[in-house]
């Protein structure tokens, strides 16, 4: 299990002000900020975008991660891993590090089979456009959303890299959602896989999640509404 608090920034461009172009620009700037601050994972979670727009956004995100990472000389090449929400095809097309799967999504085993088969395909390698990012990574990172201890155990058995357990606390934007609570989080963290806490997590309750056994924290607002470097220092201090 990790020896330090893992941090997972999940994007939501709709939370930024302005028109679509402005929100997109703000999101890319926030991704670069997350890289410089030293988060471990970034999930591009723009689920409302059509495939072509999502691929374009993902390609820009890959470039933003690399460019910011190269400027952060004390960490490069250990820049955060960029995961694409649910879309293995998009992740492969843009050279992302992996995918994040919904609880009702395809199995991590299926993703790994597709990923490995595609990465070694000469046809795919030849079809990549000049200058297109590519990791050439045969072993993708795969996060899985989980809501029960059984979900986490299954994710581990299926070969997921880590699980995101949610919602631990009540969420402001979904007051009717039943939170799992710290006791269920603690049970879930007994599985043989890193478990990150998500859902209503704040600086005020994040350390309770870590005390319950969580390997780290996943969040949208905590990162998007604050200076990420301060959040990183607070959670890892």
Secondary structure, DSSP 8 states (H G I E B T S, - for coil): --SS-EEEEE--GGGS-SSHHHHHHHHHHHHHHHHHHT-SEEEE--TTS-HHHHHHHHHHHHHHHHHHHHH-TTTTT---EEEEES-HHHHHHHT-SEEEE-TTS--HHHHHHHHHHHHT-HHHHHHS-TT------SS-EEEEEESSHHHHHHHHHTT-SEEEE--SS-BTTBTTS---HHHHHHHHTTSSSEEEE-SS--TTTHHHHHHTT-SEEEESHHHHTS-HHHHHHHHH-
